[in-house]
Amino acid sequence: MSSLAVNRARESAVRERWDEIQLGLMAAVLRQKYARYPELTEILRSTGTGPIDYQGIFGDPAYWTEGKTAEARNWVGRLLEVVRSEATLGLLGPPR
């Protein structure tokens, strides 16, 4: 992601009810990404069955990353594990 995109995201208003919808939206984005790019799906599947510790990029909030702070939740890593499992089951269809 370019620094321009990161800056625009940081300047944007937070969506209403963000705390209630952010996990579902991230899961949907990841599913679409891996449905659209089968080569990335194969890389994801090649990680096996172990946990995925997402380190983040461009200062991602701790909520999404694996880290040493109390706020770290590794939600991207957890969601990638779910998407990996869904891909293995053949549940990722073509993007809409």
VENZIDA-V162999 format. One record per residue. PHI is phi in whole degrees, -180 to 180 (* if undefined). Layout:
PHI ; PHI
This chain:
* ; -76 ; -64 ; -62 ; -64 ; -62 ; -63 ; -64 ; -63 ; -67 ; -83 ; -75 ; -69 ; -75 ; -63 ; -58 ; 63 ; -52 ; -59 ; -86 ; -117 ; -61 ; -66 ; -64 ; -67 ; -64 ; -61 ; -65 ; -63 ; -65 ; -62 ; -62 ; -59 ; -77 ; -71 ; -78 ; -122 ; -57 ; -66 ; -72 ; -61 ; -65 ; -65 ; -61 ; -64 ; -70 ; -77 ; 83 ; -117 ; -77 ; -67 ; -111 ; -101 ; -80 ; -88 ; 87 ; -140 ; 51 ; 70 ; -53 ; -59 ; -57 ; -52 ; -89 ; -112 ; -89 ; -160 ; -99 ; -91 ; -65 ; -79 ; -65 ; -123 ; 58 ; -65 ; -65 ; -59 ; -63 ; -67 ; -62 ; -63 ; -66 ; -62 ; -60 ; -65 ; -63 ; -64 ; -64 ; -80 ; 79 ; -90 ; -88 ; -87 ; -64 ; -65 ; -84
